[in-house]
C-alpha cells in the first residue's frame, strides 16, 4: 500500500471512530453513559418523570418567565464585556439605560451601523439575536441599576 492509502485509512478510522467513542464515553469519569439501565433507569424515571417530563417542565418554566428573566439568560453572552451587573468594563456601562435605548442600539448594530469605537465587536453579537431576544435583553438591562 502507498503512504497515501495508509494515511487515508488512518484518517477514516480516526474520523469515524472518535465520534462513536465520544458518544459512548462520559467525559467526567470515563464510564459508559448508558450505565443506568433496568431498575436504575426506572428509579430515575420515577424521581424525574423521565426525559419528556423534564422537557415539558423546562418549556413551562420558559413560558412562565418574564421578559427580564428570559433576557437574563441571553445576557450571559454580554457579561465578559459589559460586566455581570451592566457596570461596564471592556464595553460601556449598560445599567441605567432604558430598554428602548438598548433595543434601538442593538437594531442599529444588526444593520451594521457604527455607533461607537467598538461597533465592530457588536455587529456579530447583535446579528445572533432575534427580535424577541432583543426585547427580552432590553427588559433585563433596564432592570439593572
Secondary structure as UniProt FT lines:
FT   HELIX           3..24
FT   TURN            27..29
FT   TURN            33..34
FT   HELIX           39..48
FT   HELIX           50..64
FT   HELIX           67..75
FT   TURN            76..78
FT   HELIX           79..82
FT   TURN            84..85
FT   TURN            95..96
FT   HELIX           99..110
FT   TURN            111..112
FT   TURN            117..118
FT   HELIX           119..127
FT   HELIX           131..143
//
